[in-house]
Amino acid sequence: MATILMFGATGQVARCLLDRVATTGHVITALSRADVDLMDEKAIAEAIASAPDNAIVVNAAAYTAVDQAETDQEAALAINARAPGAMAQACAARDLPLIHISTDYVFDGNKSDAYVEDDPTDPQGVYGKTKRAGELAVLEGLPNAVILRTAWVYSPYGKNFVKTMLRVGAEREELGVVDDQLGCPTSAHDIADGILAVIDHVPVSDRVGGLYHLAGTGEASWADLADAVFEMSEARMGRRPLVKRISSDAYPTPAKRPANSRLSSSRFEMQFGYRAPHWRDSLQSVLEALSSAEASA
């Protein structure tokens, strides 16, 4: 059984990994920002220095407020770039494996098909730039770290697009949703399963370490995803809000979103033997979990 030290105890991926670990027998210590200040590189190093000799470090923490990052650049850089770099250096000093979560926002979104790991990066906003800087800092400090790029994350926890659609859909008969951005909706529980697949391969060799994409199977626009949420929730809601498909120009945001966020996860599947379910199947599971939680509240 693995011993896991995880940064980012309250995020979607972290909470879903805690769910999964509860049934595996792995031992996990989840550190929140109250436990370790991610803007304090010394505190990060001390946390890793005190970890057990067989620990596997997972960084599920990030500054994910994409629009807010445009005006809060220092905090985004500290949490998304400097903190992962400090983790990598501390792991290297202890010879501990590190699994780090990154994002599709490292790409410009102009490619016509799904991105692979070797495609050139060109982040368009502060969030993407700081996450790319974090990737580089991790690989510089610990070349055999495993970096998992994912996209369009949703879960029963925290704030995410699926939960927003349910909330807004309960109040409106019609919603305008962007239809010219494509991606791979990804359940955080599926990311957690992917992390456990990596852990099954520890110790991680130089051959296994590096960049991987881990996203839901299939593709969708945001409008497609919203429509699926309402389709699958119609019986519970007693109605189905209409999704009005709009362009990105009709919904301007401070940070530019990639028009194409599709990620090919083939390399991850070949290396670690795990493929995320189709996003519609995972969406159904998340909606059922939300419905059960609502019923028991």
Rosetta silent file (secondary structure, phi, psi, omega in degrees, C-alpha in Angstrom):
SEQUENCE: MATILMFGATGQVARCLLDRVATTGHVITALSRADVDLMDEKAIAEAIASAPDNAIVVNAAAYTAVDQAETDQEAALAINARAPGAMAQACAARDLPLIHISTDYVFDGNKSDAYVEDDPTDPQGVYGKTKRAGELAVLEGLPNAVILRTAWVYSPYGKNFVKTMLRVGAEREELGVVDDQLGCPTSAHDIADGILAVIDHVPVSDRVGGLYHLAGTGEASWADLADAVFEMSEARMGRRPLVKRISSDAYPTPAKRPANSRLSSSRFEMQFGYRAPHWRDSLQSVLEALSSAEASA
SCORE:     score description
SCORE:     0.000 S_00000001
   1 L     0.000  143.254 -176.516    0.000    0.000    0.000 S_00000001
   2 L   -85.864  153.410  171.149    1.206    3.477   -0.835 S_00000001
   3 E  -111.279  117.570 -171.499    1.844    6.361    1.533 S_00000001
   4 E  -113.858  131.594  171.189    0.706    9.596   -0.122 S_00000001
   5 E  -110.768  114.833 -173.408    1.501   13.166    0.872 S_00000001
   6 E  -116.670  130.233  171.238   -0.920   15.456   -0.960 S_00000001
   7 E   -93.930  136.961  178.811   -0.913   19.226   -1.276 S_00000001
   8 L    97.731   56.701 -170.521   -4.305   20.812   -1.929 S_00000001
   9 L   -66.946  -23.887 -171.109   -6.671   19.037    0.433 S_00000001
  10 L  -104.910   -3.025 -179.598   -9.834   20.940   -0.463 S_00000001
  11 L   -75.714  171.909 -176.604   -9.741   21.035   -4.268 S_00000001
  12 H   -61.780  -49.120 -178.328  -11.798   18.855   -6.591 S_00000001
  13 H   -63.910  -42.998 -178.925   -9.015   16.427   -7.503 S_00000001
  14 H   -61.711  -45.093 -178.173   -7.852   16.162   -3.907 S_00000001
  15 H   -67.456  -34.730  177.835  -11.314   15.411   -2.550 S_00000001
  16 H   -72.872  -33.691  175.041  -11.924   12.817   -5.227 S_00000001
  17 H   -66.861  -37.808  175.312   -8.555   11.193   -4.526 S_00000001
  18 H   -61.284  -39.778  175.975   -9.526   11.034   -0.855 S_00000001
  19 H   -57.866  -50.003 -175.368  -12.744    9.277   -1.930 S_00000001
  20 H   -66.941  -42.411 -177.455  -10.836    6.711   -3.960 S_00000001
  21 H   -64.096  -28.383 -179.557   -8.104    6.118   -1.379 S_00000001
  22 L   -60.066  -21.685 -178.580  -10.759    5.346    1.238 S_00000001
  23 L  -107.514    2.534 -175.779  -11.452    2.079   -0.609 S_00000001
  24 L  -106.225  -22.786 -175.675   -7.864    1.101   -1.483 S_00000001
  25 L    92.415   -5.560  174.635   -6.074    0.915    1.829 S_00000001
  26 L   -64.328  152.237  176.853   -3.492    3.516    0.836 S_00000001
  27 E  -100.979  127.649 -177.522   -2.464    5.932    3.576 S_00000001
  28 E  -131.578  134.747  171.305   -2.872    9.592    2.638 S_00000001
  29 E  -111.274  117.149 -177.032   -2.010   12.826    4.412 S_00000001
  30 E  -104.672  120.195 -177.332   -3.832   15.752    2.821 S_00000001
  31 E  -102.190  122.629  174.921   -2.359   19.187    3.479 S_00000001
  32 L   -88.893  175.152  177.780   -4.535   22.264    3.120 S_00000001
  33 L   -69.115  -19.346  173.898   -3.219   25.807    2.759 S_00000001
  34 L   -71.300  -28.158  178.853   -3.917   26.197    6.483 S_00000001
  35 L   -81.706  -43.565 -179.457   -1.396   23.395    7.061 S_00000001
  36 L  -137.186  119.770  177.384    1.219   24.595    4.562 S_00000001
  37 L   -73.220  114.432 -176.475    1.287   28.075    3.037 S_00000001
  38 L   -70.201   -9.866  175.104    1.944   27.457   -0.663 S_00000001
  39 L   -92.420    4.986  179.835    3.524   30.897   -0.946 S_00000001
  40 L  -115.376   96.779 -176.010    6.154   29.794    1.595 S_00000001
  41 H   -63.790  -31.988  177.687    8.729   27.642   -0.184 S_00000001
  42 H   -65.164  -41.707  179.179   10.508   26.853    3.091 S_00000001
  43 H   -64.065  -38.510  177.304    7.279   25.486    4.600 S_00000001
  44 H   -61.895  -47.404 -179.490    6.765   23.319    1.518 S_00000001
  45 H   -61.968  -39.502  179.756   10.291   21.929    1.789 S_00000001
  46 H   -65.971  -37.874  179.218    9.852   21.224    5.508 S_00000001
  47 H   -63.722  -41.747  179.916    6.614   19.321    4.888 S_00000001
  48 H   -73.739  -35.354  178.679    8.301   17.073    2.347 S_00000001
  49 H   -62.629  -29.284 -178.546   11.427   16.704    4.477 S_00000001
  50 L   -92.761    1.990 -179.694    9.301   15.280    7.288 S_00000001
  51 L   -72.602  155.808  175.933    7.427   12.811    5.046 S_00000001
  52 L   -60.081  157.046 -177.110    8.008    9.055    5.399 S_00000001
  53 L   -63.532  -23.544 -178.225   10.812    7.550    3.311 S_00000001
  54 L  -101.366   16.401 -175.040    8.287    5.694    1.128 S_00000001
  55 E   -71.100  149.047  170.718    6.015    8.687    0.517 S_00000001
  56 E  -115.493  122.389 -175.943    4.626    9.631   -2.889 S_00000001
  57 E   -93.040  130.479  177.934    3.995   13.360   -3.194 S_00000001
  58 E  -120.829  124.047  175.389    0.936   14.550   -5.126 S_00000001
  59 E  -101.546   98.766  177.090    0.462   18.221   -5.922 S_00000001
  60 L  -103.790   12.321 -179.293   -3.265   18.761   -6.421 S_00000001
  61 L   -95.263  145.571  177.227   -3.054   22.421   -5.348 S_00000001
  62 L  -166.032  157.957  167.933   -3.261   25.305   -7.797 S_00000001
  63 L   -88.651  106.168 -170.912   -4.396   28.869   -8.293 S_00000001
  64 L  -110.519    4.813  178.253   -7.328   28.106  -10.610 S_00000001
  65 L   -78.000   87.783 -169.475   -9.206   31.421  -10.745 S_00000001
  66 L   -57.531  -47.854 -178.697   -8.435   31.937  -14.428 S_00000001
  67 L   -72.227  -41.185 -179.150   -9.888   35.435  -14.789 S_00000001
  68 H   -63.627  -29.479 -179.660   -8.738   36.670  -11.397 S_00000001
  69 H   -60.608  -26.420 -179.062   -5.178   35.605  -12.230 S_00000001
  70 H   -61.176  -28.565  179.515   -5.012   38.372  -14.824 S_00000001
  71 L  -114.764    2.033 -179.922   -4.864   40.939  -12.013 S_00000001
  72 L  -126.493   51.360 -169.554   -3.399   38.709   -9.280 S_00000001
  73 H   -64.756  -37.971 -176.531   -0.304   37.627  -11.127 S_00000001
  74 H   -64.588  -44.020  179.061    2.069   37.365   -8.178 S_00000001
  75 H   -65.786  -42.243  178.795   -0.137   34.946   -6.246 S_00000001
  76 H   -61.738  -41.383  179.564   -0.774   32.847   -9.354 S_00000001
  77 H   -66.543  -41.205 -178.915    2.966   32.674  -10.070 S_00000001
  78 H   -63.626  -45.337 -174.548    3.808   31.760   -6.486 S_00000001
  79 H   -80.753  -38.529 -174.701    1.245   28.957   -6.235 S_00000001
  80 H   -88.603  -19.824 -175.862    1.350   27.613   -9.794 S_00000001
  81 H  -121.872  -55.676 -175.536    5.077   27.901  -10.500 S_00000001
  82 H   -69.140  -40.928 -179.071    7.283   28.534   -7.491 S_00000001
  83 H   -62.501  -49.152  176.617    5.462   26.123   -5.156 S_00000001
  84 H   -59.813  -37.240  177.358    5.658   23.139   -7.567 S_00000001
  85 H   -62.180  -41.025  177.721    9.316   23.958   -8.190 S_00000001
  86 H   -65.066  -39.203  176.645    9.980   23.879   -4.453 S_00000001
  87 H   -61.041  -44.044 -178.643    8.147   20.551   -4.196 S_00000001
  88 H   -62.635  -44.016 -179.926   10.274   19.082   -6.980 S_00000001
  89 H   -64.302  -41.267  179.607   13.519   20.192   -5.378 S_00000001
  90 H   -67.288  -37.494  177.101   12.455   18.841   -1.978 S_00000001
  91 H   -66.541  -39.925  178.471   11.407   15.536   -3.543 S_00000001
  92 H   -61.182  -39.476 -179.655   14.732   15.288   -5.371 S_00000001
  93 H   -65.336  -27.965 -179.285   16.576   15.792   -2.077 S_00000001
  94 H  -102.474   -3.638 -174.645   14.635   12.887   -0.561 S_00000001
  95 L    57.596   47.039  179.075   14.461   10.751   -3.730 S_00000001
  96 L  -107.461  143.631  175.868   10.649   10.812   -3.524 S_00000001
  97 L   -70.877  151.770  178.091    8.283   10.543   -6.522 S_00000001
  98 E  -133.831  131.174  172.865    6.153   13.563   -7.443 S_00000001
  99 E  -115.541  123.179 -173.704    2.872   13.673   -9.369 S_00000001
 100 E  -123.063  135.673 -178.402    1.883   17.188  -10.431 S_00000001
 101 E   -96.136  128.629  177.220   -1.404   18.323  -12.019 S_00000001
 102 E  -124.537 -158.531 -163.834   -1.284   20.790  -14.906 S_00000001
 103 E  -145.652  158.853  172.941   -3.699   22.109  -17.521 S_00000001
 104 H   -69.265  -17.481 -176.933   -4.776   22.402  -21.138 S_00000001
 105 H   -69.766   -1.879  174.311   -4.325   26.178  -20.829 S_00000001
 106 H   -74.001  -11.732  178.897   -0.612   25.767  -21.621 S_00000001
 107 L  -101.765  159.180 -178.783   -1.697   25.607  -25.292 S_00000001
 108 L   -83.779  -14.015  177.134   -2.973   28.454  -27.470 S_00000001
 109 L    85.442    9.581 -175.567   -5.998   26.489  -28.694 S_00000001
 110 L   -94.977   -6.432  179.708   -5.295   26.968  -32.398 S_00000001
 111 L   -69.201  147.974 -175.621   -4.531   23.355  -33.311 S_00000001
 112 L   -83.453  -18.559  177.429   -7.165   21.661  -35.485 S_00000001
 113 L  -132.010 -167.851 -172.442   -7.145   18.350  -33.609 S_00000001
 114 L   -68.174  142.519  178.405   -6.296   17.030  -30.146 S_00000001
 115 E   -76.156  140.911  171.211   -3.090   18.164  -28.510 S_00000001
 116 L  -110.528  168.381 -171.185   -0.358   15.643  -27.736 S_00000001
 117 L   -62.809  -28.852 -175.687    2.354   16.073  -25.133 S_00000001
 118 L   -87.898   -2.327  178.868    5.054   17.105  -27.609 S_00000001
 119 L   -64.606  146.550  178.383    3.055   19.938  -29.179 S_00000001
 120 L   -62.622  142.473  176.679    4.537   23.418  -28.663 S_00000001
 121 L   -94.475  150.048  177.676    3.071   25.348  -25.754 S_00000001
 122 L  -161.429   69.890 -177.122    1.896   28.943  -26.052 S_00000001
 123 L   -62.167  142.744 -173.442   -0.305   29.945  -23.100 S_00000001
 124 L  -101.009  -11.730 -178.241   -2.452   32.997  -23.746 S_00000001
 125 L  -135.393  174.750 -177.234   -3.197   34.185  -20.209 S_00000001
 126 H   -61.422  -44.084 -179.847   -1.578   34.511  -16.806 S_00000001
 127 H   -56.240  -52.718 -179.224   -3.084   31.270  -15.507 S_00000001
 128 H   -62.549  -39.348  179.833   -1.721   29.237  -18.416 S_00000001
 129 H   -65.040  -40.431  179.657    1.651   30.975  -18.314 S_00000001
 130 H   -71.521  -34.162  176.575    2.090   30.287  -14.601 S_00000001
 131 H   -68.036  -38.727  176.081    1.031   26.665  -15.013 S_00000001
 132 H   -65.266  -40.745  176.359    3.543   26.215  -17.845 S_00000001
 133 H   -60.886  -35.246  176.810    6.213   27.813  -15.667 S_00000001
 134 H   -65.810  -41.595  176.291    5.269   25.278  -13.006 S_00000001
 135 H   -56.623  -48.933 -177.536    5.732   22.390  -15.436 S_00000001
 136 H   -64.151  -39.038  179.266    9.206   23.622  -16.343 S_00000001
 137 H   -65.883  -39.256  178.921   10.148   24.170  -12.684 S_00000001
 138 H   -65.135  -47.588 -177.593    9.033   20.653  -11.779 S_00000001
 139 H   -68.193  -31.055  176.572   10.951   19.008  -14.622 S_00000001
 140 H   -69.016  -41.146 -178.090   14.054   21.063  -13.855 S_00000001
 141 H   -78.952  -29.839 -176.255   13.999   20.076  -10.191 S_00000001
 142 L  -150.016   86.457 -173.171   12.927   16.459  -10.700 S_00000001
 143 L   -58.314  -26.032  179.458   13.144   15.196  -14.300 S_00000001
 144 L   -94.940   15.247  170.758   11.365   11.918  -13.516 S_00000001
 145 L   -63.967  154.225  176.126    8.331   13.647  -11.983 S_00000001
 146 E  -106.204  119.498  179.179    5.001   12.789  -13.598 S_00000001
 147 E  -108.212  124.009 -177.672    3.047   15.809  -14.826 S_00000001
 148 E  -110.370  109.161  173.983   -0.605   15.216  -15.708 S_00000001
 149 E   -85.016  131.791  177.998   -2.286   17.817  -17.906 S_00000001
 150 E  -134.173 -176.876 -172.360   -6.050   17.709  -17.673 S_00000001
 151 L  -157.671  151.809  169.998   -8.994   19.862  -18.736 S_00000001
 152 L    48.469   55.359 -172.251  -12.558   20.954  -17.997 S_00000001
 153 E   -79.356  136.013  175.203  -12.618   19.394  -14.543 S_00000001
 154 E  -142.019  162.948 -177.694  -15.913   18.809  -12.738 S_00000001
 155 L  -171.774  178.493  174.053  -16.993   16.761   -9.725 S_00000001
 156 L   -73.108   -4.634 -171.403  -19.564   16.691   -6.920 S_00000001
 157 L  -112.367  157.008  170.965  -17.287   19.086   -5.013 S_00000001
 158 L    62.728 -158.273  179.120  -16.374   22.752   -5.085 S_00000001
 159 L  -101.563  130.453  176.951  -17.162   25.147   -7.898 S_00000001
 160 L  -159.436  169.534 -173.705  -17.301   23.845  -11.444 S_00000001
 161 H   -60.524  -42.540 -177.117  -19.204   24.236  -14.684 S_00000001
 162 H   -62.005  -46.081 -179.797  -21.563   21.294  -14.123 S_00000001
 163 H   -67.767  -34.491  176.596  -22.708   22.550  -10.722 S_00000001
 164 H   -64.437  -41.949  178.973  -23.063   26.072  -12.095 S_00000001
 165 H   -62.143  -41.425  178.683  -25.320   24.808  -14.884 S_00000001
 166 H   -62.903  -41.638 -178.884  -27.515   22.985  -12.378 S_00000001
 167 H   -67.858  -49.357 -177.271  -27.809   26.098  -10.225 S_00000001
 168 H   -71.032  -36.601  179.579  -28.491   28.530  -13.053 S_00000001
 169 H   -64.339  -26.199  177.576  -30.687   26.048  -14.906 S_00000001
 170 L   -72.572  -16.255 -175.818  -32.923   25.808  -11.864 S_00000001
 171 L  -106.720  -17.408 -172.827  -33.569   29.550  -12.163 S_00000001
 172 L  -128.893  152.840  175.530  -33.872   30.075  -15.929 S_00000001
 173 L   -87.364  -22.675 -177.692  -35.754   28.605  -18.866 S_00000001
 174 E  -143.549  138.967  179.487  -32.979   29.466  -21.333 S_00000001
 175 E  -130.972  137.615  171.404  -29.198   29.870  -20.994 S_00000001
 176 E   -87.532  122.957 -177.230  -26.618   31.190  -23.435 S_00000001
 177 E  -132.007  137.409 -176.403  -23.592   28.863  -23.445 S_00000001
 178 E   -61.831  132.836 -175.750  -20.418   29.101  -25.523 S_00000001
 179 L  -119.091   -0.339 -177.942  -20.368   26.644  -28.411 S_00000001
 180 L  -110.093   20.775  169.577  -17.098   27.472  -30.207 S_00000001
 181 L  -118.544  127.440 -177.629  -14.705   26.145  -27.576 S_00000001
 182 E  -112.866  141.962  178.345  -14.024   22.400  -27.686 S_00000001
 183 E  -158.716 -171.318  179.627  -12.537   20.232  -24.961 S_00000001
 184 L  -118.101   93.702  178.550  -12.606   16.937  -23.100 S_00000001
 185 L   -53.891  134.774 -171.543  -14.825   17.214  -20.000 S_00000001
 186 E  -133.000  122.242  174.633  -13.065   15.361  -17.198 S_00000001
 187 E   -73.357  134.017  178.314  -14.420   14.015  -13.929 S_00000001
 188 H   -63.685  -25.657  174.504  -12.067   14.623  -11.015 S_00000001
 189 H   -66.914  -33.539  176.690  -12.783   11.061   -9.874 S_00000001
 190 H   -70.171  -35.895  174.633  -11.328    9.863  -13.187 S_00000001
 191 H   -63.448  -41.923  178.027   -8.230   11.988  -12.580 S_00000001
 192 H   -59.442  -42.178  177.953   -7.970   10.388   -9.140 S_00000001
 193 H   -63.714  -36.924  176.566   -8.119    6.943  -10.752 S_00000001
 194 H   -65.414  -40.636  177.214   -5.366    8.023  -13.141 S_00000001
 195 H   -60.322  -42.543  178.606   -3.207    9.191  -10.235 S_00000001
 196 H   -65.922  -31.964  175.258   -3.649    5.806   -8.586 S_00000001
 197 H   -64.911  -38.036  175.673   -2.623    4.139  -11.853 S_00000001
 198 H   -66.041  -44.458 -179.429    0.615    6.136  -11.733 S_00000001
 199 H   -59.254  -33.066  177.280    1.136    5.223   -8.089 S_00000001
 200 L   -63.881  -18.163 -179.001    0.854    1.561   -9.064 S_00000001
 201 L  -100.437    5.043  177.975    3.980    2.103  -11.202 S_00000001
 202 L   -71.906  138.101    8.126    6.114    3.624   -8.418 S_00000001
 203 L   -73.044  144.924 -178.687    9.082    3.751   -8.286 S_00000001
 204 L   -89.640  123.205 -179.928    8.917    6.023  -11.307 S_00000001
 205 L   -88.535  170.301  176.459   11.903    5.716  -13.620 S_00000001
 206 L   -60.346  -29.710 -178.844   13.288    8.358  -15.964 S_00000001
 207 L   -69.481  -33.326 -177.274   11.607    6.437  -18.779 S_00000001
 208 L   -87.658  -31.966 -176.780    8.172    6.789  -17.190 S_00000001
 209 L   -65.552  162.912  178.136    8.518   10.335  -15.878 S_00000001
 210 E   124.737 -158.698 -175.212    7.566   13.416  -17.845 S_00000001
 211 E   -89.942  137.841  174.973    4.467   14.945  -19.390 S_00000001
 212 E  -141.583  151.222  171.457    1.168   13.124  -19.901 S_00000001
 213 E  -102.484  135.570  179.785   -2.350   14.120  -20.835 S_00000001
 214 L  -138.399   98.711 -177.019   -5.166   12.695  -18.733 S_00000001
 215 L  -139.719  165.783  178.753   -8.643   13.809  -19.780 S_00000001
 216 L   -61.343  149.743  177.832  -12.101   12.366  -20.296 S_00000001
 217 E   -76.127  141.290 -178.194  -12.724   10.314  -23.422 S_00000001
 218 L    92.137  173.078 -178.485  -14.669   12.078  -26.155 S_00000001
 219 L  -136.764  163.487 -178.798  -15.083   15.772  -26.850 S_00000001
 220 E  -163.860  160.037  165.037  -17.710   18.464  -26.414 S_00000001
 221 E   -92.033  168.663  176.168  -18.299   22.178  -26.497 S_00000001
 222 H   -60.394  -35.772  178.348  -19.401   23.956  -23.359 S_00000001
 223 H   -66.282  -38.965  176.437  -22.887   24.094  -24.876 S_00000001
 224 H   -60.510  -44.449 -178.557  -22.774   20.325  -25.484 S_00000001
 225 H   -64.929  -44.108  178.262  -21.804   19.749  -21.873 S_00000001
 226 H   -61.348  -43.884 -179.444  -24.545   22.036  -20.570 S_00000001
 227 H   -62.332  -38.417  178.261  -27.134   20.343  -22.776 S_00000001
 228 H   -66.639  -38.255  176.711  -26.048   16.928  -21.486 S_00000001
 229 H   -58.141  -46.366 -177.576  -26.367   18.145  -17.889 S_00000001
 230 H   -72.931  -35.072  176.359  -29.961   19.216  -18.511 S_00000001
 231 H   -60.832  -47.542 -176.576  -30.790   16.098  -20.527 S_00000001
 232 H   -75.410  -18.919 -177.289  -29.602   13.799  -17.751 S_00000001
 233 H  -103.198    2.382 -173.054  -31.209   15.921  -15.021 S_00000001
 234 H   -57.761  -44.206 -177.778  -34.577   16.462  -16.702 S_00000001
 235 H   -63.813  -41.043 -179.265  -36.441   13.887  -14.639 S_00000001
 236 H   -71.387  -38.713 -177.656  -35.101   15.265  -11.364 S_00000001
 237 H   -79.074  -23.565 -176.869  -35.611   18.905  -12.348 S_00000001
 238 L    77.534   10.625 -178.779  -39.024   18.290  -13.881 S_00000001
 239 L  -167.214  168.471  178.717  -38.019   20.422  -16.842 S_00000001
 240 L  -134.880  103.900  179.256  -35.189   20.913  -19.327 S_00000001
 241 L   -58.613  148.586  178.745  -33.775   24.408  -19.799 S_00000001
 242 E   -85.523  131.501  176.668  -33.000   25.405  -23.364 S_00000001
 243 E   -95.193  114.042  175.974  -29.331   25.859  -24.228 S_00000001
 244 E   -91.330  117.254 -175.001  -28.832   28.777  -26.593 S_00000001
 245 E   -81.265  120.850 -176.312  -25.516   28.231  -28.395 S_00000001
 246 E  -123.712  167.079  177.984  -23.445   31.405  -28.516 S_00000001
 247 L   -89.667  162.678  177.142  -19.958   32.428  -29.641 S_00000001
 248 H   -60.488  -32.402  179.745  -17.073   33.327  -27.342 S_00000001
 249 H   -62.163  -27.698 -179.157  -17.377   36.911  -28.586 S_00000001
 250 H   -81.759   -8.377  179.962  -20.849   37.058  -27.041 S_00000001
 251 L  -135.573   70.191 -177.029  -19.446   36.089  -23.622 S_00000001
 252 L   -67.520  143.914  178.557  -16.204   38.063  -23.141 S_00000001
 253 L  -132.088  155.453  178.996  -13.961   37.211  -20.191 S_00000001
 254 L   -57.099  -38.015 -179.835  -10.814   38.886  -18.805 S_00000001
 255 L  -104.127  137.185  177.777   -8.714   35.831  -19.741 S_00000001
 256 L   -73.931  131.303  176.728   -8.762   34.315  -23.211 S_00000001
 257 L   -94.934  143.642  175.942   -9.898   30.678  -23.294 S_00000001
 258 L   -63.685  134.216  176.514   -8.395   28.207  -25.807 S_00000001
 259 L   -68.591  -29.430  178.373  -10.792   27.507  -28.678 S_00000001
 260 E  -125.443  111.832  177.713   -9.452   23.953  -28.741 S_00000001
 261 L  -112.352   13.969 -177.354   -8.683   22.272  -25.418 S_00000001
 262 L   -66.570  132.861 -179.720   -8.890   18.702  -26.667 S_00000001
 263 E  -120.021  132.111  172.664   -6.151   16.492  -25.212 S_00000001
 264 L   -85.347  123.299 -178.587   -5.061   13.105  -26.511 S_00000001
 265 L  -101.825   18.133 -175.546   -4.532   10.764  -23.555 S_00000001
 266 H   -61.929  -40.752 -178.825   -3.097    7.892  -25.610 S_00000001
 267 H   -61.786  -42.053  179.194    0.409    8.180  -24.160 S_00000001
 268 H   -62.971  -44.648 -179.563   -0.944    7.907  -20.621 S_00000001
 269 H   -60.870  -43.053 -179.167   -3.053    4.871  -21.507 S_00000001
 270 H   -65.663  -37.748 -175.491   -0.107    3.110  -23.126 S_00000001
 271 H   -81.321  -40.836 -171.319    2.219    3.801  -20.210 S_00000001
 272 H  -114.084   -3.329  173.852   -0.077    3.316  -17.227 S_00000001
 273 L    72.457   23.366  179.522   -2.893    1.138  -18.570 S_00000001
 274 L  -127.620  135.057  174.596   -5.715    3.504  -17.661 S_00000001
 275 L  -129.033  126.493  179.786   -8.203    5.245  -19.921 S_00000001
 276 L   -63.974  146.900  176.536  -10.823    7.585  -18.507 S_00000001
 277 L   -61.763  167.880  173.114  -14.450    6.686  -19.306 S_00000001
 278 E   -60.646  142.710 -173.822  -16.406    8.626  -21.896 S_00000001
 279 H   -60.092  -30.417  179.482  -17.278   12.006  -20.448 S_00000001
 280 H   -67.097  -37.517  178.176  -21.031   11.336  -20.704 S_00000001
 281 H   -66.338  -43.540  178.998  -20.699    8.224  -18.541 S_00000001
 282 H   -67.980  -36.479  176.996  -18.673   10.086  -15.931 S_00000001
 283 H   -60.629  -42.956  179.056  -21.081   13.011  -16.044 S_00000001
 284 H   -59.278  -41.546  179.682  -23.954   10.653  -15.281 S_00000001
 285 H   -63.796  -41.800 -179.916  -22.054    9.325  -12.247 S_00000001
 286 H   -67.256  -41.856  178.898  -21.383   12.828  -10.935 S_00000001
 287 H   -63.505  -38.871  177.284  -24.998   13.904  -11.414 S_00000001
 288 H   -64.766  -39.532  178.385  -26.176   10.812   -9.549 S_00000001
 289 H   -64.750  -41.262  177.701  -23.770   11.614   -6.701 S_00000001
 290 H   -65.377  -39.482  179.113  -25.064   15.181   -6.543 S_00000001
 291 H   -65.230  -40.875  178.777  -28.653   13.972   -6.582 S_00000001
 292 H   -65.725  -40.245  178.748  -27.960   11.507   -3.742 S_00000001
 293 H   -64.590  -38.656  179.604  -26.259   14.206   -1.686 S_00000001
 294 H   -66.932  -39.505 -178.819  -29.203   16.537   -2.240 S_00000001
 295 H   -67.780  -31.880 -177.460  -31.682   13.842   -1.227 S_00000001
 296 H   -91.006   -6.167 -177.520  -29.838   13.077    2.000 S_00000001
 297 L   -70.969    0.000    0.000  -29.279   16.727    2.957 S_00000001
